[in-house]
Amino acid sequence: SAPGRGTTFRLYFPVLEAAPTVSAADVDEVPRGAGQRVLFVDDEPSLTNLSRRILERLGYQVLALRSATEALAAFRADPLAFDLVISDLTMPGLTGQQLTAELRRVRANVPVILSTGYLDRLDADTARALHVRELLIKPYTTETLATAVHRALADAAA
């Protein structure tokens, strides 16, 4: 580096023999939906959009909202319109825990998955008291999301 001449950077990357491949069989092993209706709630726009797209690709019908208050209003307007609710735990306004309690007042048996990146904000006793079907830890993958949704819907049907 010299004044008036600029800077030269040299970047060294390790050589990979081959990129890992994902076979069609691996993708097919992810549990899929059959048109079940999911209400997805998270205040983070990018996560809401990405999760909606993933769930739709997996075969679910999704209403994705970024406000727990809006989600509660949509649920109250038609409680039977949703087979499953997935909610972030930490949101402004209503938290996922508060939203779950309100949803249960409207329809006691609605299956709910709570999603969080903060395990210390929800203890097992509270999750049991809310009858939460699954706890989805962020960041999650397509496989963990698909598996959690599949299990929650299967448990609700049993």
C-alpha positions as CSV (number, residue, x, y, z in Angstrom):
1,S,0.0,0.0,0.0
2,A,1.3,3.4,-0.9
3,P,-0.2,6.9,-0.8
4,G,-1.7,7.8,-4.1
5,R,-1.1,4.3,-5.6
6,G,-3.8,2.3,-3.8
7,T,-3.8,-1.0,-2.0
8,T,-3.4,-4.6,-3.2
9,F,-5.3,-7.4,-1.5
10,R,-4.4,-11.0,-2.0
11,L,-7.1,-13.5,-1.0
12,Y,-6.3,-17.2,-0.5
13,F,-9.1,-19.7,-0.4
14,P,-8.8,-23.4,0.2
15,V,-9.3,-25.7,-2.8
16,L,-12.3,-28.0,-2.6
17,E,-12.2,-31.3,-4.3
18,A,-16.0,-31.3,-5.1
19,A,-19.0,-29.4,-4.0
20,P,-21.5,-31.4,-1.9
21,T,-24.4,-32.6,-3.9
22,V,-28.0,-32.8,-2.9
23,S,-29.9,-35.6,-4.6
24,A,-33.6,-35.5,-5.4
25,A,-34.1,-38.3,-2.9
26,D,-32.7,-36.0,-0.1
27,V,-35.3,-33.3,-1.0
28,D,-38.1,-35.9,-1.2
29,E,-37.4,-37.0,2.4
30,V,-38.6,-33.7,3.8
31,P,-42.2,-34.1,5.1
32,R,-44.7,-32.3,2.8
33,G,-48.1,-30.8,3.3
34,A,-51.4,-31.5,1.5
35,G,-52.9,-28.0,1.4
36,Q,-53.2,-27.5,5.1
37,R,-53.7,-23.8,6.1
38,V,-50.9,-22.2,8.2
39,L,-51.0,-18.8,9.9
40,F,-47.3,-17.7,10.1
41,V,-46.4,-14.8,12.4
42,D,-43.0,-13.1,12.7
43,D,-42.1,-9.5,12.9
44,E,-38.9,-10.0,10.9
45,P,-39.9,-9.3,7.2
46,S,-37.1,-11.4,5.6
47,L,-37.9,-14.5,7.8
48,T,-41.6,-14.1,7.2
49,N,-41.2,-14.0,3.4
50,L,-38.7,-16.9,3.3
51,S,-40.7,-19.1,5.6
52,R,-43.9,-18.4,3.7
53,R,-42.1,-19.4,0.4
54,I,-40.7,-22.6,2.0
55,L,-44.0,-23.6,3.4
56,E,-45.8,-23.0,0.1
57,R,-43.2,-25.1,-1.7
58,L,-43.9,-27.8,0.8
59,G,-47.5,-27.8,-0.1
60,Y,-49.1,-25.6,2.6
61,Q,-51.4,-22.6,2.1
62,V,-49.9,-19.8,4.1
63,L,-51.1,-16.5,5.5
64,A,-47.8,-14.8,6.6
65,L,-48.2,-11.7,8.8
66,R,-45.6,-9.5,10.6
67,S,-48.0,-8.4,13.4
68,A,-49.4,-10.6,16.2
69,T,-52.3,-8.2,16.6
70,E,-53.1,-8.6,12.9
71,A,-52.8,-12.4,13.2
72,L,-55.1,-12.5,16.2
73,A,-57.7,-10.4,14.2
74,A,-57.5,-12.7,11.2
75,F,-57.8,-15.8,13.5
76,R,-60.8,-14.3,15.4
77,A,-62.5,-13.5,12.1
78,D,-62.4,-17.1,11.0
79,P,-61.0,-19.5,13.7
80,L,-61.5,-22.6,11.5
81,A,-59.6,-21.1,8.6
82,F,-56.2,-22.3,10.0
83,D,-55.0,-25.8,10.7
84,L,-51.8,-24.6,12.4
85,V,-50.3,-21.4,13.8
86,I,-46.6,-20.7,13.8
87,S,-45.6,-17.7,15.8
88,D,-42.3,-16.0,16.9
89,L,-42.0,-15.8,20.6
90,T,-40.6,-12.3,20.8
91,M,-42.6,-9.6,19.0
92,P,-43.7,-6.1,19.7
93,G,-47.2,-5.6,20.9
94,L,-48.4,-9.2,21.6
95,T,-45.6,-11.7,22.3
96,G,-46.0,-15.2,20.9
97,Q,-46.9,-16.5,24.4
98,Q,-49.7,-13.9,24.7
99,L,-50.9,-14.6,21.1
100,T,-51.0,-18.3,21.9
101,A,-53.1,-17.7,25.0
102,E,-55.5,-15.5,23.1
103,L,-55.8,-18.0,20.2
104,R,-56.7,-20.7,22.8
105,R,-59.5,-18.5,24.2
106,V,-61.0,-18.5,20.7
107,R,-60.3,-22.1,19.7
108,A,-58.8,-24.3,22.5
109,N,-57.5,-27.0,20.3
110,V,-55.6,-25.0,17.7
111,P,-52.1,-26.4,17.2
112,V,-49.3,-23.9,17.8
113,I,-45.6,-23.9,17.1
114,L,-43.6,-21.2,18.8
115,S,-40.3,-20.1,17.2
116,T,-37.5,-18.4,19.1
117,G,-33.8,-17.6,19.0
118,Y,-33.9,-17.1,22.8
119,L,-34.4,-20.3,24.7
120,D,-34.2,-18.5,28.0
121,R,-37.4,-16.7,27.3
122,L,-39.7,-19.7,27.4
123,D,-39.4,-22.5,29.9
124,A,-40.8,-26.0,29.5
125,D,-43.5,-25.5,32.1
126,T,-44.8,-22.4,30.3
127,A,-44.7,-24.2,26.9
128,R,-46.7,-27.2,28.5
129,A,-49.2,-24.8,30.0
130,L,-49.8,-23.2,26.6
131,H,-50.1,-26.7,25.0
132,V,-47.5,-25.7,22.4
133,R,-47.0,-28.6,20.0
134,E,-43.4,-27.7,19.0
135,L,-40.7,-25.3,19.9
136,L,-38.8,-24.3,16.7
137,I,-35.3,-22.9,17.4
138,K,-33.9,-20.2,15.1
139,P,-32.2,-20.3,12.8
140,Y,-34.0,-23.3,11.4
141,T,-33.6,-25.2,8.2
142,T,-36.2,-26.3,5.7
143,E,-36.0,-29.8,7.1
144,T,-36.5,-28.7,10.8
145,L,-39.4,-26.4,9.8
146,A,-41.0,-29.2,7.6
147,T,-40.6,-31.8,10.4
148,A,-42.0,-29.5,13.1
149,V,-45.0,-28.6,11.0
150,H,-45.6,-32.3,10.1
151,R,-45.4,-33.4,13.7
152,A,-47.7,-30.7,15.0
153,L,-50.3,-31.4,12.4
154,A,-50.1,-35.2,13.0
155,D,-50.4,-34.7,16.8
156,A,-53.4,-32.5,16.3
157,A,-55.1,-35.1,14.1
158,A,-54.5,-37.9,16.6
